[in-house]
Amino acid sequence: MPNTEQIRFQTDVCYIESQGILKTPESTLKLNLSEQYILSYLIDNYGNPVTKDELLKVGWPDRIVTEASLFQVIRALRVKLNEKKKGDVIETLPRVGYQIREFTRETINFQEEANLSPFKKIGKKTAIVSAIGLAAVGAGIGWMKYVPSHTPTNYIIEKDRIGSNDITIVTANADDLADLRSKVKELIKGQTKKYGKLVTQNERVYLLKTDEFYSAAWCAVDANDQCIKNTDFSYKIATDEWDKFANIVINNQKVYHETPVIQTEYAREPTAVVYTSYIDKSGIRSKIMHYFMTPTDNKGIFDYSLMSFIKDPDSGNFRALAISASKAYVENRESQFLQTIKIEPEMFHWAYQPSPDYDEKESLALKHTCHFECQSSDKRSYYNYVVYKQPNLLLMLNEFTGFFWNSTSQGDPSISYSDYFSGLVPDEKNKTDK
């Protein structure tokens, strides 16, 4: 393969114009066409101010758009170029336009990279990591990794009975399993020391650890070992924020369902609702997802869409985050879990608007939503697993976002989400593998 040129910016992010990608030593990100056109034009005009009108024509050569579209692309590029402060790479010239900051041109040899062993590639700055469809909100989401999935993940699953509580730990490797075992012991020890006994009683608890976060889900159970209405909830915890979650558990202050105030004109009642709390440094503490699921003409295949909302810290209202649409297939295969659901994305749209109240780069809620955009833009399938189910309630595990409860107990929707997964198998004649 021939040599090619890359542009290295002061933030140590490199732009390979011939491929339309930005890369760091850890990640690779594909730019959309408008982002490519505008970044390339700024580079070509290095040392010269570029007006907004010029960039509007360059970024959208086949249509007319407003300056709002340009501002959105500039914001997105600032994030993807890893600007620590505004203007590190793209300088704003008041009443004029924009100008690119200093950069260096480098020659890279793809053939040399191809000959490296996988282990050498990991440590080499000029390694070309395969494009992984990373996405970032134009207002400021940082880098994150996405590993395409073509087969279901094989997990390590360990179950234990502690007092009157059933604990299930799910991890991808033995080290994470040992870590969660240790953390469970510390939680028990902390509660017992504070109250003289274990006050968490009669709960079904699930824990997961990944490289990016911990996931915890639980419900209180009745005498028949069924989850009690409105006690299902889940937390997503940044890896360096576990102590905050531990304090919540030790002090028996766990959060259950809220009464959300949703700001949307979309009035259709959802098939299922998901409530999640987040513990990270972003300022985004809560997210709600509304799932809409409709059977198709093919057995075991469903139209599967969702709307997500994040809680505004000042008003307490939930405002729109994103909307997506997919096809869901009930997989007819042996699984570690009750069922495996294959999701094939079809559409994704951001509704999120930037806010000074949030640090987007620290937000698990936004990073997890980015996964759905990545999968949608690359048309890559992913998997959800049904871990537990009872009438009107499912606990599911997503490969990238952890545990989440699908609850139809709120509002009693006319279509029961969990009923869809009772004894269904796909119609293999009508299903096309992608």
C-alpha positions in Angstrom: 0.0 0.0 0.0 1.4 3.5 -0.8 2.4 6.2 1.6 -0.1 8.7 2.5 -0.2 12.0 4.4 -1.7 12.8 7.8 -2.1 16.2 9.5 -1.0 16.3 13.1 -2.6 19.0 15.2 -1.3 20.4 18.5 -3.8 18.2 20.4 -2.0 15.1 19.0 -5.0 14.2 17.0 -4.2 13.3 13.3 -6.3 13.8 10.3 -5.9 11.4 7.3 -7.7 13.4 4.6 -7.6 10.5 2.0 -9.8 8.4 4.4 -11.7 11.1 6.1 -10.7 9.9 9.5 -9.3 11.4 12.7 -7.1 9.2 14.9 -5.3 9.1 18.2 -3.0 6.4 19.5 -6.1 4.7 20.9 -9.0 5.4 18.6 -10.1 6.1 15.1 -13.1 8.3 14.2 -14.8 8.7 10.8 -15.9 12.2 10.0 -19.1 12.9 8.1 -18.8 14.6 4.7 -19.5 18.1 5.9 -16.9 17.8 8.6 -14.4 16.5 6.1 -15.1 19.3 3.6 -14.8 22.0 6.2 -11.7 20.7 8.0 -9.9 20.1 4.7 -10.8 23.6 3.4 -9.5 25.2 6.6 -6.2 23.2 6.3 -5.9 24.2 2.6 -6.3 27.8 3.6 -3.9 27.7 6.5 -2.7 31.3 7.4 -5.8 32.9 5.8 -9.1 33.7 7.5 -12.1 31.7 6.0 -15.5 33.3 6.1 -18.7 31.6 7.3 -20.2 32.0 3.8 -17.2 30.2 2.2 -17.6 27.3 4.7 -21.4 27.1 4.1 -20.7 26.6 0.4 -17.9 24.1 1.0 -19.6 22.1 3.7 -23.0 21.7 1.8 -22.2 22.1 -1.9 -25.6 20.6 -2.9 -28.0 22.5 -0.7 -28.5 25.7 1.3 -28.3 25.6 5.1 -28.2 28.2 7.8 -25.3 29.2 10.0 -26.7 27.0 12.7 -25.5 24.0 10.7 -22.1 25.4 10.4 -21.9 26.2 14.1 -22.9 22.6 14.9 -20.1 21.2 12.6 -17.5 23.5 14.1 -18.6 22.4 17.6 -18.4 18.8 16.6 -14.9 19.2 15.1 -13.7 20.9 18.3 -14.7 17.9 20.3 -13.4 15.3 17.8 -10.1 17.3 17.6 -9.9 17.0 21.3 -9.7 20.7 22.0 -9.1 21.3 25.7 -10.1 24.9 25.3 -11.9 26.6 22.5 -9.5 27.6 19.7 -6.8 25.1 20.3 -7.2 23.8 16.7 -9.9 26.0 15.1 -9.6 29.6 16.0 -12.8 31.8 15.9 -12.2 35.2 14.3 -15.0 37.6 15.5 -17.1 39.1 12.6 -14.9 37.2 10.1 -15.0 33.5 10.4 -12.5 30.8 11.3 -8.8 29.9 10.9 -6.9 26.7 11.5 -4.0 26.7 14.0 -0.5 25.4 13.4 -0.1 21.7 12.4 2.5 19.4 10.9 2.4 17.2 7.9 3.6 13.6 8.2 3.9 10.7 5.9 2.7 7.3 7.0 3.2 3.9 5.4 0.2 1.7 5.6 2.2 -1.4 4.4 4.6 -1.0 7.3 1.7 -0.8 9.7 0.1 -3.9 8.2 3.3 -5.9 8.8 3.3 -5.1 12.5 2.1 -7.8 14.9 -1.2 -6.9 16.8 0.8 -6.4 20.0 3.2 -3.9 18.4 0.3 -2.0 16.8 -1.2 -1.4 20.2 1.9 0.5 21.4 2.8 2.3 18.3 1.6 5.9 17.9 1.2 5.7 14.2 -0.8 2.5 14.3 -3.9 2.5 12.1 -6.8 1.3 14.2 -9.7 0.0 12.2 -12.4 2.6 11.9 -14.9 1.9 14.7 -17.7 4.3 13.9 -17.2 6.5 16.9 -19.7 9.3 17.2 -19.8 12.5 19.3 -22.5 15.0 20.1 -21.6 18.3 18.5 -21.6 19.9 21.9 -18.8 18.0 23.5 -18.7 14.2 23.9 -15.1 12.9 24.2 -13.4 9.8 22.6 -14.8 6.4 23.3 -14.2 2.9 21.9 -16.6 0.8 20.0 -15.9 -2.8 19.1 -18.2 -4.2 16.5 -20.0 -7.3 17.5 -21.0 -10.1 15.2 -21.7 -12.9 17.7 -23.1 -12.8 21.2 -20.6 -12.2 24.0 -19.7 -15.1 26.2 -19.9 -14.0 29.9 -18.8 -15.4 33.2 -21.8 -15.7 35.4 -21.7 -16.3 39.2 -24.7 -16.5 41.5 -24.8 -16.3 45.3 -27.3 -16.1 48.1 -26.4 -13.5 50.8 -28.9 -13.4 53.6 -32.3 -13.1 51.9 -30.7 -11.5 48.7 -29.9 -13.2 45.4 -26.8 -11.8 43.8 -25.8 -12.4 40.2 -22.4 -11.2 38.9 -21.8 -11.0 35.2 -18.3 -10.2 33.8 -16.3 -10.8 30.7 -13.2 -12.0 32.5 -11.9 -13.5 35.8 -10.2 -10.3 37.0 -13.5 -8.3 36.8 -15.3 -11.2 38.6 -12.7 -11.1 41.4 -13.1 -7.3 41.6 -16.9 -7.4 41.9 -16.7 -10.2 44.5 -14.5 -8.0 46.6 -16.8 -5.1 46.2 -19.8 -7.1 47.3 -18.0 -8.2 50.4 -17.1 -4.5 51.2 -20.7 -3.5 50.8 -21.9 -6.2 53.2 -19.1 -5.3 55.6 -20.0 -1.6 55.4 -23.7 -2.0 56.0 -23.1 -4.5 58.9 -20.7 -2.2 60.6 -23.1 0.8 60.3 -26.3 -0.8 61.3 -25.2 -4.0 63.2 -26.8 -6.1 60.5 -27.4 -6.4 56.8 -30.4 -4.1 56.2 -30.6 -4.8 52.4 -33.1 -7.7 52.4 -35.2 -9.6 49.9 -33.6 -8.1 46.8 -32.7 -9.6 43.5 -29.4 -7.9 42.6 -27.3 -8.0 39.4 -23.8 -6.5 38.9 -21.7 -6.1 35.8 -18.2 -4.6 35.3 -16.8 -3.4 31.9 -13.7 -1.4 31.1 -15.8 1.8 31.1 -18.3 1.4 33.9 -20.1 -0.7 36.5 -23.7 -1.6 36.1 -26.0 -2.5 39.0 -29.7 -3.5 38.8 -32.0 -4.7 41.5 -35.6 -5.1 42.6 -37.3 -5.9 45.9 -39.0 -9.3 45.8 -42.2 -10.6 47.4 -43.0 -13.9 49.1 -43.2 -15.6 45.6 -39.8 -14.3 44.7 -41.3 -11.9 42.1 -40.2 -8.3 41.7 -42.5 -5.8 43.5 -44.0 -3.2 41.3 -41.9 0.0 40.9 -38.9 -1.3 42.8 -36.9 -2.1 39.7 -34.0 0.3 39.1 -30.5 0.4 37.8 -27.3 2.5 38.2 -24.5 3.1 35.8 -21.3 4.0 37.6 -18.0 5.4 36.2 -15.1 3.1 37.1 -13.5 5.8 39.4 -16.9 6.6 41.1 -17.6 3.3 42.7 -17.1 4.7 46.2 -20.1 7.1 45.7 -22.3 4.2 44.8 -21.0 2.1 47.7 -22.0 4.9 50.1 -25.5 4.9 48.7 -25.8 1.2 49.2 -24.2 1.1 52.6 -26.5 3.9 53.8 -29.5 2.2 52.2 -30.3 5.3 50.1 -30.9 3.6 46.7 -33.2 5.4 44.3 -36.2 3.8 42.7 -38.8 5.1 40.3 -39.3 8.8 39.9 -42.4 10.5 38.4 -40.9 11.9 35.3 -42.0 15.1 33.6 -41.3 14.5 29.9 -41.0 17.5 27.6 -42.1 16.1 24.2 -45.0 16.4 21.8 -44.8 12.7 21.1 -47.9 11.5 23.0 -48.0 7.8 22.1 -47.8 5.7 25.2 -44.6 3.6 25.3 -44.5 -0.2 25.2 -41.9 -0.1 28.0 -40.1 2.4 30.2 -36.5 2.2 31.4 -35.3 4.2 34.4 -31.6 4.6 35.0 -29.4 6.7 37.4 -25.8 7.7 36.6 -22.9 8.3 38.9 -20.1 10.1 37.1 -18.7 13.6 36.9 -20.9 14.9 34.2 -23.8 16.4 36.0 -26.3 14.2 34.2 -27.8 12.0 37.0 -30.8 10.4 35.4 -32.1 9.1 32.1 -35.4 7.6 31.0 -36.0 5.6 27.8 -39.3 5.0 26.2 -39.4 1.8 24.1 -41.9 1.3 21.3 -42.2 -2.2 20.0 -44.5 -3.5 17.2 -44.7 -7.0 15.8 -44.1 -7.2 12.0 -45.6 -9.7 9.7 -42.7 -12.1 10.3 -42.8 -14.2 13.5 -40.2 -13.2 16.0 -39.3 -9.9 14.2 -40.3 -6.5 15.6 -40.0 -2.9 14.9 -38.0 -1.7 17.8 -37.5 2.0 18.6 -36.8 4.2 21.5 -36.8 7.8 22.7 -34.4 8.8 25.5 -34.5 11.7 27.9 -32.1 13.2 30.4 -33.1 15.1 33.6 -32.4 18.8 33.7 -30.8 19.5 37.1 -32.5 22.8 37.6 -36.1 22.3 36.5 -36.3 18.5 37.2 -37.9 18.0 33.7 -36.7 15.4 31.4 -35.7 16.8 28.0 -35.1 14.8 24.8 -31.8 13.2 24.2 -32.1 11.0 21.1 -34.5 8.8 19.1 -33.6 5.6 17.2 -35.3 2.9 15.2 -34.3 -0.8 14.7 -35.4 -4.3 13.9 -35.3 -6.8 16.7 -35.0 -10.5 16.1 -35.6 -13.2 18.7 -32.6 -15.5 18.1 -33.2 -19.2 17.9 -30.0 -20.3 19.5 -28.7 -21.6 22.8 -27.8 -18.8 25.2 -26.4 -18.2 28.6 -29.5 -16.2 29.3 -33.2 -16.7 28.9 -33.2 -15.3 25.4 -31.0 -13.5 22.9 -32.4 -10.5 21.0 -30.4 -9.4 17.9 -30.9 -5.7 17.1 -30.3 -4.4 13.6 -30.2 -0.5 13.7 -32.0 1.5 11.0 -32.1 5.1 12.1 -30.6 7.4 14.8 -31.2 11.1 15.5 -29.8 13.3 18.2 -32.2 15.7 19.9 -29.6 16.7 22.6 -28.6 20.4 22.9 -25.4 21.5 24.8 -25.7 22.8 28.3 -23.2 24.5 30.6 -24.6 22.3 33.4 -23.0 19.2 31.9 -19.5 17.9 31.3 -20.3 15.8 28.2 -16.9 14.1 28.1 -17.6 12.6 31.5 -21.1 11.5 30.8 -21.9 7.8 30.6 -25.5 8.6 29.5 -24.2 10.4 26.4 -21.4 7.8 25.8 -23.9 5.0 25.9 -26.3 6.9 23.6 -23.3 7.3 21.2 -23.1 3.6 20.9 -26.5 3.5 19.4 -25.5 6.2 16.9 -22.3 4.3 16.1 -24.2 1.1 15.5 -26.8 2.9 13.4 -24.4 4.7 11.2 -22.3 1.6 10.6 -25.4 -0.7 10.3 -23.8 -3.1 12.7 -26.0 -5.4 14.7 -25.7 -5.8 18.5 -27.3 -8.0 21.1 -29.6 -7.6 24.1 -30.0 -10.5 26.5 -33.1 -11.3 28.5 -31.7 -12.0 32.0 -34.9 -12.2 34.0 -38.6 -11.9 33.2 -42.0 -11.9 34.8 -45.3 -10.4 33.6 -44.8 -6.8 32.6 -41.2 -6.7 33.5 -37.9 -7.8 31.8 -34.3 -7.4 33.0 -32.1 -7.1 29.9 -28.4 -6.8 29.4 -26.9 -4.7 26.6 -23.4 -5.4 25.5 -22.4 -1.8 25.8 -24.7 -0.1 28.3 -25.2 -2.8 31.0 -28.3 -3.9 32.8 -31.7 -2.2 32.3 -35.2 -3.1 33.3 -38.0 -2.9 30.8 -41.1 -2.0 32.8 -44.7 -2.0 31.6 -46.1 -1.6 35.1 -46.3 2.2 34.8 -49.4 3.3 33.0 -50.4 -0.2 32.0 -49.8 0.1 28.3 -52.1 -1.8 26.0 -49.3 -3.9 24.7 -47.3 -5.9 27.2 -43.6 -5.7 26.2 -42.6 -8.8 28.1 -45.4 -10.9 26.5 -43.6 -10.5 23.1 -40.7 -12.6 24.4 -42.8 -15.5 25.7 -42.0 -18.6 23.7 -41.1 -16.7 20.5 -38.7 -18.1 18.0 -37.8 -16.4 14.7 -39.1 -17.3 11.3 -35.8 -18.3 9.7 -37.4 -18.3 6.3 -38.1 -14.5 6.5 -34.9 -13.5 8.4 -31.9 -12.2 6.6 -28.6 -12.3 8.4 -26.5 -9.1 7.9 
